[in-house]
Amino acid sequence: MVQLPAENSILAAAVRRAADEHRLSHAVILTGRGDLTAAARFLAAAHVCEGEHKPCLICRHCRKALEGVHPDVISVQDTEHKELTVEAVRALRKDVYIRPNEAERKVYIIADCRQLNERDQNVLLKIVEEGPPYAAFIFCADSPAALLETIRSRCVMLKYDDGAEAPLRPDAVELCRAFAAGRLLPVTAFLVGLDAKKPVPKREEVSAMLRDCWRTAAEALLLRRGKPRPEPSCAEEARRLADRLTDRQLTGLESVLRQYAGECDYNVGVGHVLGGLAAKWEELL
């Protein structure tokens, strides 16, 4: 059974609003937590729906799209290889120029953008830019950093959050506690150790760690301003930060974590991100 985005979710509301205003983008990067494939089918249903308010979820096109059997909603994925084969990419490029079978649009769901190497992405970039008007593309990515900037700049970014609060990553807990010490050495020691790891952590891993820390710092700020209870997933560390840092430090930390978590979405080296974060923290002390 496909678990659809809740009707009151941010993603569902954004898709329905765009459909009602006739401005559904033909190229979307779908990121976030939860079942991205199910969320992508919901978006694909909006493209092929024949109801008045899209996606209606009851017309024949919607039902087929949600069940994964619509001939004009094509999932692009290779479960037997780490990357898409050259043949699969060539077949996609050829198929784009074949008109839809049943619906007015043809939607390609790239189910796992980690399977796209740079060559594949450059081929897809040309199709996204110059493909036929009936073709739409949905890129499912755990992190936007999995895609080249040239792809990202030509797509609308949509975030899907299924509402399930994941616990903090262990490395995020350790970094939050280093910040809570209110001194420079614990933070620099942690960041230097992280940068010295073999292999060096990927940008996606550093981004996930910093986003967890950012979420915790934001919860700590809300606690400081009167929120009765922090989110359960980061409650202990949020309270620790709220109790041990000054208002200025906590406000600055939230801003710095937000900045450097965002930097990880671009082609920036991990060392640059960690070094910049340490320097900014020193300024807050």
TAFEN-V207656 format. One record per backbone hydrogen bond with DSSP energy under -1.0 kcal/mol. NH is the residue of the N-H (numbers start at 1). CO is the residue of the C=O. E is the energy in kcal/mol with one decimal. If there is no record, write none. Layout:
# TAFEN-V207656
NH:CO:E
NH:CO:E
This chain:
# TAFEN-V207656
4:2:-1.0
9:6:-2.3
13:9:-2.3
14:10:-2.4
15:11:-2.6
16:12:-2.5
17:13:-2.3
18:14:-2.2
19:15:-2.4
20:16:-2.6
21:17:-1.7
22:19:-1.4
23:18:-3.0
28:137:-2.5
29:156:-2.8
30:139:-3.2
31:158:-2.5
36:34:-1.3
39:35:-2.0
40:36:-2.6
41:37:-2.0
42:38:-1.8
43:39:-2.0
44:40:-2.8
45:41:-2.6
46:42:-1.4
47:43:-1.2
48:44:-1.7
49:45:-1.9
63:59:-2.6
64:60:-2.1
65:61:-2.5
66:62:-2.7
67:63:-1.7
69:64:-2.5
73:70:-1.6
74:107:-3.0
76:109:-3.4
84:115:-2.2
89:85:-1.8
90:86:-2.4
91:87:-2.4
92:88:-2.0
93:89:-2.4
94:90:-2.0
95:91:-2.5
96:92:-2.0
98:95:-2.2
106:134:-2.7
107:72:-3.3
108:136:-2.7
109:74:-3.1
110:138:-3.0
111:76:-1.2
111:109:-1.2
113:140:-2.3
115:112:-2.2
116:113:-1.5
121:117:-2.3
122:118:-2.0
123:119:-1.8
124:120:-2.6
125:121:-2.4
126:122:-1.4
127:123:-1.4
128:124:-3.0
129:125:-2.3
130:126:-2.6
131:127:-2.4
135:132:-1.7
136:106:-2.6
137:26:-3.3
138:108:-2.9
139:28:-3.3
140:110:-2.7
141:30:-2.6
146:143:-2.1
147:144:-2.2
152:148:-2.5
153:149:-2.7
154:151:-1.4
155:152:-1.4
156:27:-2.5
158:29:-3.0
160:31:-3.5
168:233:-1.0
173:169:-2.1
174:170:-2.2
175:171:-2.1
176:172:-2.7
177:173:-2.1
178:174:-1.7
179:175:-2.4
180:176:-2.3
182:179:-1.9
188:184:-2.5
189:185:-2.9
190:186:-1.6
191:187:-2.6
192:188:-2.9
193:189:-2.0
194:190:-2.1
195:191:-2.3
196:192:-1.5
206:202:-2.3
207:203:-3.1
208:204:-2.2
209:205:-2.1
210:206:-2.7
211:207:-2.5
212:208:-1.9
213:209:-2.2
214:210:-2.8
215:211:-2.6
216:212:-2.0
217:213:-2.7
218:214:-2.5
219:215:-2.0
220:216:-2.3
221:217:-2.2
222:218:-2.0
223:219:-2.3
224:220:-2.4
225:221:-1.4
226:223:-1.7
227:222:-3.0
234:231:-1.5
238:234:-2.5
239:235:-2.4
240:236:-1.9
241:237:-2.3
242:238:-2.5
243:239:-2.3
244:240:-1.6
245:241:-2.0
250:246:-2.8
251:247:-2.7
252:248:-2.5
253:249:-2.7
254:250:-2.3
255:251:-1.7
256:252:-2.6
257:253:-2.8
258:254:-1.9
259:255:-2.1
260:256:-2.6
261:257:-2.2
262:258:-1.6
263:259:-1.6
264:260:-1.1
265:262:-1.6
266:263:-1.9
268:266:-2.7
273:269:-1.8
274:270:-2.6
275:271:-2.7
276:272:-2.4
277:273:-2.2
278:274:-2.1
279:275:-2.1
280:276:-2.2
281:277:-2.2
282:278:-2.1
283:279:-1.5
284:280:-1.1
